């Protein structure tokens, strides 16, 4: 197994601030925008972005939720191991709001398709956008593209992108692992 560094802590820091600025450019005060972290791995990125927007760019009020897509996935019945669901926490209506889904890696697009189905339980959004840290552009099974991307990377299907966050793994880093 080989491990190649894609992003280090400093590069991730720069990318997070760029993504935050792009969100501000599009959504200004966020009064009609909600941010939704997709469980489980998109939550770390979403938490970090919300913190940057509030603490460093003085956006006072951001509606932020967590969306579990486990039982909306098209492959949840064919997995060998038992499925453990995460929690959904959305304490607002998304009806006529601009929704920004946040996930760490865009791979096949199936997670985002599941999120599109799951969010309908909370109303009909005006618009839905996608923000990802890593876009694996040659791995898509569905015609889904991000509106905001940290880094686009070309990896083959046997390679895996691993995102580490200092809150969980002790450091911020992104690696490509070849199994």
N, C-alpha and C positions, 0 to 999 in steps of 0.2 A: 504494500500500500504506500503510495506517495502522497505528500502533502505540499501544496504550493500556496504561498501567501498571496492573496488577492488585494486585501485592504488592511492597513494597520490602524491603530487607534487615532493617529493624527488625521489620516485620510477620511476615516469615518466621521470624525468631528467636523471636518470641512463640509463633507457631503450632507450631514444633518442640518447644518446651518444653511446651506444652499437650498435644500428641500423646504425648510421653514420659510425662507425668503420667497420661494416660488409660490407657496401656499398663501402668504400674505399678499403677494402681487395679484393673485386671482380672487381671493376671498376677503381681503381688506380687514374688516372688523370681526368677521366670523359670525355676525348676528344671524345669518340664514344658513350657516354651514355647520355640519356635525362631523366629527372625526370618529371613525369606527376601527378599532384594532381587531384584526382577525385572529382568533385563538388558534393555537397557543403562541406561536412565534412572532406574529405581527404585533402583539401587545407590547413587547419590549421596545420596538421601534416607535410605536405610537406614544408610549409613555415618555420616551425621550423627546419626541417632537413637541408634545404638549408642554413639557417642562421648558423647552427652549422658547416656544412661542410666548408663554406666560412670563417667564423669568427674565429673558434677555430681550424680547421684542415688545413687552408690555401689552400683550393682548389679554385683557382682564378676564373675559368670560369665554370659555370654550366648552361647548357641549361635546362630551367624549364618552364613548361606550365601548364595550367589548362584545364581540359576536362569536358564538360557537357555531361551527358549521358541520360538526361531526355527523349528524344524522341527515344532513342535506347532501352529503357527498354521494356520487354515483357508485363508489367502490366500497362503501362501508360494510356491505353484506358479504363481500368476497374476501375479506381479510382473515388470516388464520388466527391471529391473536385477538383476545377480547378487546372491545373498544371502550376507551375511557373518555367520556365527554368532559368538556370544560364548561365554565359558566358563561352565560350571556348576561351582560349587565347593560341594559339600555333603558334609562329612566326618562326618556323623552320620546316624542312622536317624530318620525322622520317625514311625515306628510309635507309635501312641497318644500322640503329642505334640500340643500346641496350636501350630498353624502360623499365623504372621502374615505374609501376603504384603505387600510394600511396593513401591509404584509411584508415580511422580510425578503422572501425570494419568490419571484414569479417563475414557475416552472412550466407545467402543462396547461395551466389555466383552469383546471378542475376545481380548485379551492375557491377561486373567484366566482365561477359559475354557481357553486354551492352558496356562496355569500349573497349573490344576487337573488337567489330563491329565498334564503333565510330572512333577508331584510324586509321582505314583503309583509311579514307578520307585524311590522311596526309602522306601516303606512306606505304610501307611494311617494318616493322622493321626486323632487323636481329634476335632479341630475345626480348621476353617480360617477365618481372619478376613482382612479386607482393610483396609489403611491406605493412604490416598492423600493427597497434598498438595492436589490440585485435583480436584474432582468436577464434570465437565461433565454435569449431570443430564439435559438434554434430548437427548442424543446417543446414548443406549443402544440397541444392537441386540439385546442379551441381558438377561435379568432378573437383573442383578448389581448389588449395592449395597455401598458400603463400610461397614465397622463404625466406622472412624475416618476423619474427613476434616478437612483443614486449612481449606479454603474451598470452598464450593459456588458455581458460577458458571453463569450462563445465557448460552450463546453459540450462535450459529447455525452450521450445518455448514460454511459457507465461512470461518468464523473459526478461527484456530489458537491454542492456548495454548502459549506458549514458557516453559519453566522454565530459568533460568540459575543455576548454582552457582558460588560464588567459586573453588572448586577447578579448575573448567574454564574458565569464561567471565570470571573475574576479579571477579564480584560476584554477590550473591544478588538475584534479581528474577524476577517472573512478569509476562509481558505477554500481551495478546490482540492478535493480528495479523490484520487483514482484508486478504485478498489480492484 
